[in-house]
Amino acid sequence: MVTKVKCPTCQADVEWTPESPYRPFCSKRCQLIDLGEWANEEKRIPAEPEDPQPDFGDDEWH
């Protein structure tokens, strides 16, 4: 049985096999569209805000 997935860009069926070199994408075009969306920051991985750096005041370190 061959596993099929949906292309993240166009939703076409893609067979998950070595003969599908762009998997999970259906084509180089869809792969480049997705890359462009990441490069333009249209897509991002959600993250928690970073903790602010502690304020050590004006004390000098010795």
All heavy atoms as TSV, in Angstrom:
chain	resi	resn	atom	element	x	y	z
A	1	MET	N	N	0.846	-1.181	0.000
A	1	MET	CA	C	0.000	0.000	0.000
A	1	MET	C	C	0.895	1.249	0.000
A	1	MET	O	O	1.815	1.358	0.787
A	1	MET	CB	C	-0.908	-0.015	1.218
A	1	MET	CG	C	-1.741	1.236	1.337
A	1	MET	SD	S	-2.849	1.167	2.728
A	1	MET	CE	C	-4.362	1.422	1.864
A	2	VAL	N	N	0.605	2.179	-0.881
A	2	VAL	CA	C	1.362	3.418	-1.001
A	2	VAL	C	C	0.679	4.505	-0.180
A	2	VAL	O	O	-0.535	4.701	-0.273
A	2	VAL	CB	C	1.449	3.859	-2.480
A	2	VAL	CG1	C	2.116	5.202	-2.598
A	2	VAL	CG2	C	2.187	2.820	-3.302
A	3	THR	N	N	1.465	5.188	0.633
A	3	THR	CA	C	0.929	6.281	1.424
A	3	THR	C	C	0.781	7.506	0.540
A	3	THR	O	O	1.680	7.837	-0.236
A	3	THR	CB	C	1.869	6.599	2.601
A	3	THR	OG1	O	1.983	5.424	3.406
A	3	THR	CG2	C	1.355	7.742	3.440
A	4	LYS	N	N	-0.353	8.177	0.666
A	4	LYS	CA	C	-0.586	9.414	-0.077
A	4	LYS	C	C	-0.781	10.547	0.919
A	4	LYS	O	O	-1.407	10.370	1.966
A	4	LYS	CB	C	-1.813	9.300	-0.977
A	4	LYS	CG	C	-1.592	8.381	-2.155
A	4	LYS	CD	C	-2.745	8.442	-3.118
A	4	LYS	CE	C	-2.458	7.542	-4.310
A	4	LYS	NZ	N	-3.513	7.629	-5.311
A	5	VAL	N	N	-0.231	11.709	0.583
A	5	VAL	CA	C	-0.395	12.914	1.389
A	5	VAL	C	C	-0.879	14.026	0.469
A	5	VAL	O	O	-0.794	13.924	-0.750
A	5	VAL	CB	C	0.931	13.322	2.087
A	5	VAL	CG1	C	1.389	12.263	3.064
A	5	VAL	CG2	C	2.010	13.617	1.070
A	6	LYS	N	N	-1.375	15.088	1.062
A	6	LYS	CA	C	-1.809	16.256	0.297
A	6	LYS	C	C	-0.641	17.231	0.190
A	6	LYS	O	O	0.047	17.510	1.169
A	6	LYS	CB	C	-2.986	16.962	0.975
A	6	LYS	CG	C	-4.250	16.152	1.039
A	6	LYS	CD	C	-4.933	16.136	-0.293
A	6	LYS	CE	C	-6.257	15.406	-0.200
A	6	LYS	NZ	N	-6.888	15.283	-1.495
A	7	CYS	N	N	-0.420	17.761	-0.992
A	7	CYS	CA	C	0.597	18.791	-1.188
A	7	CYS	C	C	0.212	19.986	-0.316
A	7	CYS	O	O	-0.927	20.454	-0.375
A	7	CYS	CB	C	0.646	19.195	-2.662
A	7	CYS	SG	S	1.720	20.608	-3.004
A	8	PRO	N	N	1.129	20.487	0.522
A	8	PRO	CA	C	0.801	21.610	1.397
A	8	PRO	C	C	0.429	22.885	0.635
A	8	PRO	O	O	-0.254	23.748	1.170
A	8	PRO	CB	C	2.074	21.840	2.204
A	8	PRO	CG	C	2.890	20.616	2.039
A	8	PRO	CD	C	2.478	19.985	0.750
A	9	THR	N	N	0.846	22.999	-0.610
A	9	THR	CA	C	0.595	24.216	-1.381
A	9	THR	C	C	-0.714	24.147	-2.162
A	9	THR	O	O	-1.550	25.036	-2.060
A	9	THR	CB	C	1.772	24.488	-2.338
A	9	THR	OG1	O	2.976	24.552	-1.570
A	9	THR	CG2	C	1.595	25.798	-3.080
A	10	CYS	N	N	-0.899	23.079	-2.961
A	10	CYS	CA	C	-2.071	23.024	-3.845
A	10	CYS	C	C	-3.078	21.936	-3.472
A	10	CYS	O	O	-4.112	21.813	-4.119
A	10	CYS	CB	C	-1.619	22.846	-5.287
A	10	CYS	SG	S	-0.968	21.194	-5.645
A	11	GLN	N	N	-2.761	21.138	-2.471
A	11	GLN	CA	C	-3.636	20.069	-1.980
A	11	GLN	C	C	-3.781	18.882	-2.931
A	11	GLN	O	O	-4.666	18.054	-2.747
A	11	GLN	CB	C	-5.023	20.616	-1.608
A	11	GLN	CG	C	-4.987	21.707	-0.555
A	11	GLN	CD	C	-4.330	21.228	0.735
A	11	GLN	OE1	O	-4.748	20.221	1.290
A	11	GLN	NE2	N	-3.320	21.935	1.204
A	12	ALA	N	N	-2.919	18.770	-3.945
A	12	ALA	CA	C	-2.949	17.601	-4.829
A	12	ALA	C	C	-2.449	16.370	-4.070
A	12	ALA	O	O	-1.665	16.484	-3.132
A	12	ALA	CB	C	-2.069	17.846	-6.055
A	13	ASP	N	N	-2.921	15.194	-4.465
A	13	ASP	CA	C	-2.437	13.952	-3.855
A	13	ASP	C	C	-1.004	13.683	-4.298
A	13	ASP	O	O	-0.670	13.822	-5.479
A	13	ASP	CB	C	-3.312	12.766	-4.263
A	13	ASP	CG	C	-4.666	12.780	-3.575
A	13	ASP	OD1	O	-4.761	13.342	-2.459
A	13	ASP	OD2	O	-5.621	12.232	-4.146
A	14	VAL	N	N	-0.154	13.301	-3.334
A	14	VAL	CA	C	1.249	12.995	-3.614
A	14	VAL	C	C	1.552	11.622	-3.016
A	14	VAL	O	O	1.268	11.383	-1.842
A	14	VAL	CB	C	2.192	14.055	-2.977
A	14	VAL	CG1	C	3.646	13.721	-3.241
A	14	VAL	CG2	C	1.851	15.447	-3.454
A	15	GLU	N	N	2.116	10.741	-3.820
A	15	GLU	CA	C	2.529	9.440	-3.301
A	15	GLU	C	C	3.852	9.594	-2.566
A	15	GLU	O	O	4.781	10.220	-3.071
A	15	GLU	CB	C	2.681	8.435	-4.449
A	15	GLU	CG	C	1.371	8.040	-5.066
A	15	GLU	CD	C	1.528	6.948	-6.102
A	15	GLU	OE1	O	2.665	6.508	-6.370
A	15	GLU	OE2	O	0.493	6.530	-6.656
A	16	TRP	N	N	3.928	9.052	-1.355
A	16	TRP	CA	C	5.128	9.148	-0.523
A	16	TRP	C	C	6.057	7.991	-0.884
A	16	TRP	O	O	6.127	6.980	-0.204
A	16	TRP	CB	C	4.753	9.110	0.947
A	16	TRP	CG	C	5.860	9.599	1.823
A	16	TRP	CD1	C	6.878	8.854	2.338
A	16	TRP	CD2	C	6.091	10.922	2.252
A	16	TRP	NE1	N	7.722	9.633	3.071
A	16	TRP	CE2	C	7.264	10.924	3.038
A	16	TRP	CE3	C	5.435	12.130	2.064
A	16	TRP	CZ2	C	7.779	12.069	3.634
A	16	TRP	CZ3	C	5.938	13.262	2.647
A	16	TRP	CH2	C	7.099	13.217	3.421
A	17	THR	N	N	6.781	8.173	-2.007
A	17	THR	CA	C	7.698	7.155	-2.494
A	17	THR	C	C	8.976	7.822	-2.984
A	17	THR	O	O	8.984	9.040	-3.230
A	17	THR	CB	C	7.084	6.360	-3.670
A	17	THR	OG1	O	6.916	7.245	-4.786
A	17	THR	CG2	C	5.759	5.731	-3.311
A	18	PRO	N	N	10.048	7.062	-3.151
A	18	PRO	CA	C	11.289	7.645	-3.686
A	18	PRO	C	C	11.107	8.247	-5.086
A	18	PRO	O	O	11.872	9.099	-5.501
A	18	PRO	CB	C	12.252	6.458	-3.730
A	18	PRO	CG	C	11.721	5.505	-2.714
A	18	PRO	CD	C	10.221	5.676	-2.741
A	19	GLU	N	N	10.087	7.825	-5.813
A	19	GLU	CA	C	9.821	8.368	-7.143
A	19	GLU	C	C	9.195	9.757	-7.093
A	19	GLU	O	O	8.990	10.386	-8.125
A	19	GLU	CB	C	8.912	7.417	-7.944
A	19	GLU	CG	C	9.601	6.134	-8.362
A	19	GLU	CD	C	9.708	5.111	-7.230
A	19	GLU	OE1	O	8.850	5.093	-6.330
A	19	GLU	OE2	O	10.675	4.344	-7.238
A	20	SER	N	N	8.853	10.237	-5.889
A	20	SER	CA	C	8.284	11.588	-5.713
A	20	SER	C	C	9.352	12.451	-5.043
A	20	SER	O	O	9.360	12.619	-3.818
A	20	SER	CB	C	7.031	11.520	-4.835
A	20	SER	OG	O	6.072	10.669	-5.412
A	21	PRO	N	N	10.271	13.008	-5.824
A	21	PRO	CA	C	11.427	13.699	-5.248
A	21	PRO	C	C	11.103	14.979	-4.478
A	21	PRO	O	O	11.911	15.424	-3.675
A	21	PRO	CB	C	12.299	14.003	-6.462
A	21	PRO	CG	C	11.340	14.088	-7.595
A	21	PRO	CD	C	10.265	13.082	-7.283
A	22	TYR	N	N	9.925	15.558	-4.683
A	22	TYR	CA	C	9.592	16.821	-4.015
A	22	TYR	C	C	8.644	16.627	-2.832
A	22	TYR	O	O	8.164	17.605	-2.274
A	22	TYR	CB	C	8.985	17.807	-5.025
A	22	TYR	CG	C	9.904	18.059	-6.185
A	22	TYR	CD1	C	9.608	17.594	-7.442
A	22	TYR	CD2	C	11.098	18.748	-5.995
A	22	TYR	CE1	C	10.473	17.815	-8.507
A	22	TYR	CE2	C	11.968	18.976	-7.047
A	22	TYR	CZ	C	11.647	18.508	-8.294
A	22	TYR	OH	O	12.507	18.728	-9.335
A	23	ARG	N	N	8.400	15.353	-2.470
A	23	ARG	CA	C	7.455	15.106	-1.385
A	23	ARG	C	C	7.827	15.890	-0.139
A	23	ARG	O	O	9.015	16.050	0.129
A	23	ARG	CB	C	7.331	13.608	-1.103
A	23	ARG	CG	C	8.600	12.963	-0.590
A	23	ARG	CD	C	8.408	11.443	-0.495
A	23	ARG	NE	N	9.583	10.834	0.029
A	23	ARG	CZ	C	10.631	10.448	-0.681
A	23	ARG	NH1	N	10.646	10.596	-1.975
A	23	ARG	NH2	N	11.668	9.903	-0.099
A	24	PRO	N	N	6.929	16.470	0.572
A	24	PRO	CA	C	5.482	16.299	0.471
A	24	PRO	C	C	4.829	17.169	-0.602
A	24	PRO	O	O	3.609	17.208	-0.717
A	24	PRO	CB	C	4.992	16.731	1.848
A	24	PRO	CG	C	5.933	17.805	2.244
A	24	PRO	CD	C	7.275	17.350	1.680
A	25	PHE	N	N	5.619	17.881	-1.384
A	25	PHE	CA	C	5.064	18.717	-2.443
A	25	PHE	C	C	4.887	17.891	-3.709
A	25	PHE	O	O	5.597	16.925	-3.947
A	25	PHE	CB	C	5.982	19.913	-2.714
A	25	PHE	CG	C	6.228	20.739	-1.492
A	25	PHE	CD1	C	7.378	20.567	-0.746
A	25	PHE	CD2	C	5.301	21.663	-1.058
A	25	PHE	CE1	C	7.604	21.311	0.399
A	25	PHE	CE2	C	5.506	22.410	0.085
A	25	PHE	CZ	C	6.667	22.231	0.820
A	26	CYS	N	N	3.982	18.340	-4.578
A	26	CYS	CA	C	3.740	17.606	-5.823
A	26	CYS	C	C	4.734	17.999	-6.907
A	26	CYS	O	O	4.924	17.239	-7.857
A	26	CYS	CB	C	2.314	17.857	-6.305
A	26	CYS	SG	S	1.989	19.565	-6.771
A	27	SER	N	N	5.376	19.165	-6.770
A	27	SER	CA	C	6.279	19.637	-7.818
A	27	SER	C	C	7.290	20.624	-7.244
A	27	SER	O	O	7.140	21.121	-6.128
A	27	SER	CB	C	5.479	20.331	-8.917
A	27	SER	OG	O	4.870	21.510	-8.394
A	28	LYS	N	N	8.298	20.917	-8.042
A	28	LYS	CA	C	9.292	21.921	-7.660
A	28	LYS	C	C	8.613	23.284	-7.491
A	28	LYS	O	O	8.962	24.054	-6.606
A	28	LYS	CB	C	10.388	21.983	-8.734
A	28	LYS	CG	C	11.500	22.945	-8.426
A	28	LYS	CD	C	12.387	22.399	-7.336
A	28	LYS	CE	C	13.635	23.229	-7.158
A	28	LYS	NZ	N	14.437	22.753	-6.041
A	29	ARG	N	N	7.639	23.579	-8.359
A	29	ARG	CA	C	6.920	24.855	-8.279
A	29	ARG	C	C	6.262	25.033	-6.905
A	29	ARG	O	O	6.414	26.072	-6.267
A	29	ARG	CB	C	5.862	24.916	-9.386
A	29	ARG	CG	C	5.042	26.182	-9.369
A	29	ARG	CD	C	3.987	26.158	-10.504
A	29	ARG	NE	N	3.169	27.328	-10.464
A	29	ARG	CZ	C	2.064	27.455	-9.717
A	29	ARG	NH1	N	1.652	26.444	-8.977
A	29	ARG	NH2	N	1.369	28.574	-9.725
A	30	CYS	N	N	5.532	24.023	-6.453
A	30	CYS	CA	C	4.868	24.112	-5.149
A	30	CYS	C	C	5.900	24.211	-4.018
A	30	CYS	O	O	5.685	24.924	-3.042
A	30	CYS	CB	C	3.936	22.924	-4.940
A	30	CYS	SG	S	2.365	23.082	-5.817
A	31	GLN	N	N	7.012	23.508	-4.166
A	31	GLN	CA	C	8.073	23.578	-3.161
A	31	GLN	C	C	8.620	25.007	-3.069
A	31	GLN	O	O	8.814	25.537	-1.968
A	31	GLN	CB	C	9.178	22.607	-3.536
A	31	GLN	CG	C	10.290	22.494	-2.517
A	31	GLN	CD	C	11.401	21.577	-3.013
A	31	GLN	OE1	O	11.886	21.736	-4.131
A	31	GLN	NE2	N	11.766	20.605	-2.189
A	32	LEU	N	N	8.841	25.654	-4.211
A	32	LEU	CA	C	9.376	27.023	-4.220
A	32	LEU	C	C	8.364	28.044	-3.720
A	32	LEU	O	O	8.741	29.030	-3.072
A	32	LEU	CB	C	9.869	27.381	-5.621
A	32	LEU	CG	C	11.116	26.635	-6.081
A	32	LEU	CD1	C	11.417	26.955	-7.537
A	32	LEU	CD2	C	12.305	26.946	-5.190
A	33	ILE	N	N	7.094	27.832	-4.000
A	33	ILE	CA	C	6.051	28.714	-3.464
A	33	ILE	C	C	6.091	28.679	-1.941
A	33	ILE	O	O	6.061	29.714	-1.264
A	33	ILE	CB	C	4.659	28.329	-3.999
A	33	ILE	CG1	C	4.551	28.686	-5.487
A	33	ILE	CG2	C	3.550	29.012	-3.191
A	33	ILE	CD1	C	3.311	28.123	-6.168
A	34	ASP	N	N	6.168	27.477	-1.376
A	34	ASP	CA	C	6.217	27.325	0.081
A	34	ASP	C	C	7.468	27.986	0.660
A	34	ASP	O	O	7.389	28.708	1.657
A	34	ASP	CB	C	6.183	25.841	0.447
A	34	ASP	CG	C	6.109	25.614	1.941
A	34	ASP	OD1	O	5.022	25.812	2.519
A	34	ASP	OD2	O	7.152	25.258	2.534
A	35	LEU	N	N	8.617	27.780	0.017
A	35	LEU	CA	C	9.861	28.400	0.481
A	35	LEU	C	C	9.738	29.918	0.472
A	35	LEU	O	O	10.154	30.600	1.415
A	35	LEU	CB	C	11.033	27.950	-0.393
A	35	LEU	CG	C	12.387	28.569	-0.064
A	35	LEU	CD1	C	12.822	28.211	1.352
A	35	LEU	CD2	C	13.425	28.130	-1.077
A	36	GLY	N	N	9.150	30.466	-0.577
A	36	GLY	CA	C	8.958	31.908	-0.665
A	36	GLY	C	C	8.067	32.440	0.447
A	36	GLY	O	O	8.315	33.527	0.989
A	37	GLU	N	N	7.039	31.690	0.825
A	37	GLU	CA	C	6.158	32.113	1.916
A	37	GLU	C	C	6.919	32.161	3.239
A	37	GLU	O	O	6.715	33.066	4.047
A	37	GLU	CB	C	4.947	31.185	2.003
A	37	GLU	CG	C	3.992	31.361	0.841
A	37	GLU	CD	C	2.889	30.326	0.801
A	37	GLU	OE1	O	2.940	29.323	1.558
A	37	GLU	OE2	O	1.955	30.507	-0.010
A	38	TRP	N	N	7.812	31.190	3.467
A	38	TRP	CA	C	8.630	31.206	4.687
A	38	TRP	C	C	9.602	32.384	4.643
A	38	TRP	O	O	9.783	33.090	5.638
A	38	TRP	CB	C	9.405	29.898	4.845
A	38	TRP	CG	C	8.560	28.778	5.359
A	38	TRP	CD1	C	7.980	27.798	4.625
A	38	TRP	CD2	C	8.174	28.537	6.713
A	38	TRP	NE1	N	7.265	26.949	5.439
A	38	TRP	CE2	C	7.371	27.387	6.727
A	38	TRP	CE3	C	8.433	29.181	7.920
A	38	TRP	CZ2	C	6.830	26.862	7.894
A	38	TRP	CZ3	C	7.898	28.640	9.086
A	38	TRP	CH2	C	7.102	27.508	9.064
A	39	ALA	N	N	10.226	32.617	3.480
A	39	ALA	CA	C	11.206	33.702	3.351
A	39	ALA	C	C	10.559	35.067	3.549
A	39	ALA	O	O	11.182	35.982	4.097
A	39	ALA	CB	C	11.887	33.627	1.985
A	40	ASN	N	N	9.304	35.216	3.131
A	40	ASN	CA	C	8.583	36.479	3.300
A	40	ASN	C	C	7.912	36.583	4.672
A	40	ASN	O	O	7.161	37.524	4.917
A	40	ASN	CB	C	7.519	36.630	2.208
A	40	ASN	CG	C	8.122	36.896	0.863
A	40	ASN	OD1	O	9.193	37.472	0.746
A	40	ASN	ND2	N	7.423	36.475	-0.181
A	41	GLU	N	N	8.153	35.606	5.515
A	41	GLU	CA	C	7.590	35.525	6.868
A	41	GLU	C	C	6.065	35.486	6.870
A	41	GLU	O	O	5.413	35.954	7.792
A	41	GLU	CB	C	8.114	36.671	7.745
A	41	GLU	CG	C	9.611	36.590	7.951
A	41	GLU	CD	C	10.154	37.660	8.878
A	41	GLU	OE1	O	9.391	38.536	9.322
A	41	GLU	OE2	O	11.359	37.606	9.157
A	42	GLU	N	N	5.499	34.925	5.783
A	42	GLU	CA	C	4.060	34.702	5.748
A	42	GLU	C	C	3.696	33.483	6.585
A	42	GLU	O	O	2.562	33.343	7.019
A	42	GLU	CB	C	3.597	34.505	4.305
A	42	GLU	CG	C	3.789	35.743	3.444
A	42	GLU	CD	C	3.570	35.467	1.968
A	42	GLU	OE1	O	2.838	34.512	1.619
A	42	GLU	OE2	O	4.141	36.214	1.155
A	43	LYS	N	N	4.661	32.601	6.776
A	43	LYS	CA	C	4.495	31.423	7.630
A	43	LYS	C	C	5.513	31.537	8.747
A	43	LYS	O	O	6.613	32.048	8.543
A	43	LYS	CB	C	4.753	30.133	6.852
A	43	LYS	CG	C	3.747	29.835	5.792
A	43	LYS	CD	C	4.037	28.490	5.160
A	43	LYS	CE	C	3.006	28.136	4.119
A	43	LYS	NZ	N	3.254	26.818	3.536
A	44	ARG	N	N	5.143	31.067	9.923
A	44	ARG	CA	C	6.093	31.035	11.029
A	44	ARG	C	C	5.654	30.000	12.044
A	44	ARG	O	O	4.491	29.622	12.095
A	44	ARG	CB	C	6.243	32.405	11.675
A	44	ARG	CG	C	4.937	33.000	12.173
A	44	ARG	CD	C	5.121	34.393	12.661
A	44	ARG	NE	N	5.128	35.236	11.473
A	44	ARG	CZ	C	5.196	36.533	11.499
A	44	ARG	NH1	N	5.260	37.156	12.624
A	44	ARG	NH2	N	5.190	37.236	10.405
A	45	ILE	N	N	6.581	29.539	12.825
A	45	ILE	CA	C	6.305	28.565	13.866
A	45	ILE	C	C	5.992	29.330	15.141
A	45	ILE	O	O	6.787	30.177	15.575
A	45	ILE	CB	C	7.520	27.630	14.074
A	45	ILE	CG1	C	7.790	26.846	12.783
A	45	ILE	CG2	C	7.278	26.688	15.256
A	45	ILE	CD1	C	9.062	26.031	12.810
A	46	PRO	N	N	4.827	29.092	15.747
A	46	PRO	CA	C	4.487	29.817	16.970
A	46	PRO	C	C	5.465	29.494	18.095
A	46	PRO	O	O	5.936	28.370	18.220
A	46	PRO	CB	C	3.092	29.331	17.320
A	46	PRO	CG	C	2.747	28.240	16.388
A	46	PRO	CD	C	3.818	28.136	15.355
A	47	ALA	N	N	5.767	30.503	18.877
A	47	ALA	CA	C	6.687	30.329	20.004
A	47	ALA	C	C	6.244	31.227	21.151
A	47	ALA	O	O	5.556	32.218	20.956
A	47	ALA	CB	C	8.105	30.682	19.577
A	48	GLU	N	N	6.662	30.841	22.326
A	48	GLU	CA	C	6.404	31.663	23.497
A	48	GLU	C	C	7.354	32.859	23.476
A	48	GLU	O	O	8.502	32.720	23.043
A	48	GLU	CB	C	6.641	30.851	24.777
A	48	GLU	CG	C	5.692	29.681	24.939
A	48	GLU	CD	C	4.261	30.115	25.168
A	48	GLU	OE1	O	4.048	31.106	25.899
A	48	GLU	OE2	O	3.357	29.478	24.596
A	49	PRO	N	N	6.919	34.026	23.942
A	49	PRO	CA	C	7.832	35.163	23.997
A	49	PRO	C	C	9.015	34.859	24.916
A	49	PRO	O	O	8.875	34.147	25.912
A	49	PRO	CB	C	6.995	36.298	24.565
A	49	PRO	CG	C	5.625	35.773	24.767
A	49	PRO	CD	C	5.607	34.313	24.435
A	50	GLU	N	N	10.163	35.394	24.559
A	50	GLU	CA	C	11.350	35.173	25.375
A	50	GLU	C	C	11.226	35.943	26.684
A	50	GLU	O	O	10.623	37.009	26.744
A	50	GLU	CB	C	12.597	35.642	24.629
A	50	GLU	CG	C	12.925	34.799	23.432
A	50	GLU	CD	C	14.219	35.233	22.766
A	50	GLU	OE1	O	15.084	35.788	23.458
A	50	GLU	OE2	O	14.333	35.011	21.560
A	51	ASP	N	N	11.844	35.389	27.737
A	51	ASP	CA	C	11.876	36.089	29.009
A	51	ASP	C	C	12.791	37.300	28.878
A	51	ASP	O	O	13.872	37.208	28.287
A	51	ASP	CB	C	12.426	35.179	30.117
A	51	ASP	CG	C	11.455	34.063	30.462
A	51	ASP	OD1	O	10.237	34.255	30.263
A	51	ASP	OD2	O	11.909	33.011	30.924
A	52	PRO	N	N	12.370	38.436	29.413
A	52	PRO	CA	C	13.263	39.598	29.354
A	52	PRO	C	C	14.524	39.340	30.186
A	52	PRO	O	O	14.507	38.563	31.138
A	52	PRO	CB	C	12.430	40.728	29.947
A	52	PRO	CG	C	11.341	40.069	30.712
A	52	PRO	CD	C	11.133	38.700	30.106
A	53	GLN	N	N	15.599	39.980	29.811
A	53	GLN	CA	C	16.850	39.830	30.552
A	53	GLN	C	C	16.684	40.453	31.935
A	53	GLN	O	O	16.076	41.515	32.082
A	53	GLN	CB	C	17.994	40.528	29.806
A	53	GLN	CG	C	18.323	39.872	28.482
A	53	GLN	CD	C	18.860	38.462	28.670
A	53	GLN	OE1	O	19.629	38.204	29.576
A	53	GLN	NE2	N	18.429	37.558	27.817
A	54	PRO	N	N	17.212	39.814	32.965
A	54	PRO	CA	C	17.102	40.385	34.309
A	54	PRO	C	C	17.836	41.721	34.384
A	54	PRO	O	O	18.861	41.923	33.746
A	54	PRO	CB	C	17.761	39.341	35.208
A	54	PRO	CG	C	18.513	38.428	34.312
A	54	PRO	CD	C	17.939	38.562	32.933
A	55	ASP	N	N	17.271	42.632	35.158
A	55	ASP	CA	C	17.883	43.948	35.339
A	55	ASP	C	C	18.801	43.885	36.552
A	55	ASP	O	O	18.349	43.708	37.675
A	55	ASP	CB	C	16.798	44.998	35.539
A	55	ASP	CG	C	17.371	46.397	35.681
A	55	ASP	OD1	O	18.558	46.602	35.358
A	55	ASP	OD2	O	16.620	47.294	36.108
A	56	PHE	N	N	20.100	44.014	36.303
A	56	PHE	CA	C	21.069	43.970	37.390
A	56	PHE	C	C	21.383	45.360	37.926
A	56	PHE	O	O	22.254	45.522	38.755
A	56	PHE	CB	C	22.364	43.282	36.917
A	56	PHE	CG	C	22.155	41.824	36.594
A	56	PHE	CD1	C	22.255	41.378	35.295
A	56	PHE	CD2	C	21.845	40.917	37.580
A	56	PHE	CE1	C	22.065	40.027	34.989
A	56	PHE	CE2	C	21.652	39.568	37.274
A	56	PHE	CZ	C	21.757	39.136	35.984
A	57	GLY	N	N	20.672	46.368	37.446
A	57	GLY	CA	C	20.901	47.733	37.928
A	57	GLY	C	C	22.263	48.248	37.499
A	57	GLY	O	O	22.851	47.818	36.522
A	58	ASP	N	N	22.763	49.199	38.282
A	58	ASP	CA	C	24.033	49.823	37.962
A	58	ASP	C	C	25.193	49.200	38.720
A	58	ASP	O	O	26.307	49.715	38.695
A	58	ASP	CB	C	23.976	51.334	38.285
A	58	ASP	CG	C	23.024	52.060	37.347
A	58	ASP	OD1	O	22.856	51.589	36.207
A	58	ASP	OD2	O	22.431	53.072	37.765
A	59	ASP	N	N	24.927	48.111	39.422
A	59	ASP	CA	C	26.005	47.465	40.164
A	59	ASP	C	C	27.082	46.960	39.203
A	59	ASP	O	O	26.789	46.419	38.152
A	59	ASP	CB	C	25.477	46.262	40.972
A	59	ASP	CG	C	24.458	46.685	42.018
A	59	ASP	OD1	O	24.439	47.888	42.383
A	59	ASP	OD2	O	23.682	45.811	42.445
A	60	GLU	N	N	28.313	47.149	39.601
A	60	GLU	CA	C	29.409	46.635	38.779
A	60	GLU	C	C	29.717	45.208	39.206
A	60	GLU	O	O	29.595	44.856	40.367
A	60	GLU	CB	C	30.637	47.501	38.948
A	60	GLU	CG	C	30.487	48.855	38.331
A	60	GLU	CD	C	31.801	49.643	38.329
A	60	GLU	OE1	O	32.854	48.998	38.279
A	60	GLU	OE2	O	31.732	50.864	38.401
A	61	TRP	N	N	30.126	44.406	38.243
A	61	TRP	CA	C	30.502	43.034	38.530
A	61	TRP	C	C	31.972	43.009	38.942
A	61	TRP	O	O	32.794	43.660	38.340
A	61	TRP	CB	C	30.298	42.181	37.281
A	61	TRP	CG	C	28.840	41.999	36.969
A	61	TRP	CD1	C	28.042	42.900	36.355
A	61	TRP	CD2	C	28.028	40.897	37.310
A	61	TRP	NE1	N	26.775	42.428	36.272
A	61	TRP	CE2	C	26.733	41.188	36.848
A	61	TRP	CE3	C	28.260	39.702	37.948
A	61	TRP	CZ2	C	25.672	40.303	37.012
A	61	TRP	CZ3	C	27.204	38.831	38.101
A	61	TRP	CH2	C	25.927	39.134	37.650
A	62	HIS	N	N	32.269	42.273	39.967
A	62	HIS	CA	C	33.677	42.150	40.425
A	62	HIS	C	C	34.121	40.739	40.341
A	62	HIS	O	O	33.465	39.811	40.509
A	62	HIS	CB	C	33.835	42.640	41.877
A	62	HIS	CG	C	33.518	44.102	41.989
A	62	HIS	ND1	N	34.409	45.079	41.616
A	62	HIS	CD2	C	32.427	44.758	42.428
A	62	HIS	CE1	C	33.880	46.265	41.842
A	62	HIS	NE2	N	32.667	46.082	42.344
